[in-house]
Amino acid sequence: MNVYLSKNFDKFFKKLTKNNPSLKEKIKEKITLFQENPHHPSLKLHKLKGKMVEDWSFSVEGNLRIVLTYVDDGVLLVDIGSHDEVYK
């Protein structure tokens, strides 16, 4: 599965991981796991509702989420952040 990064995702990914290499590695591991097995139980992949009805989300760890949308040949990672930050 192809994974594309939106400018918004890239911006917040860099901000979150700037001084935290272990978090950067954890996020990359979860993205790889999503590519290999999107329905792995640890990801808690789910479709969103309301104004984000076209989007999906999966868990990185704790309160950290990645929001994505499916595109023709893969997924576009739209946002990353805490539960409250990404579901605004």
Secondary structure, DSSP 8 states (H G I E B T S, - for coil): -EEEE-HHHHHHHHHHHTT-HHHHHHHHHHHHHHHH-TT-GGG--EE--GGGTT-EEEEEETTEEEEEEEETTEEEEEEEEEHHHHT-
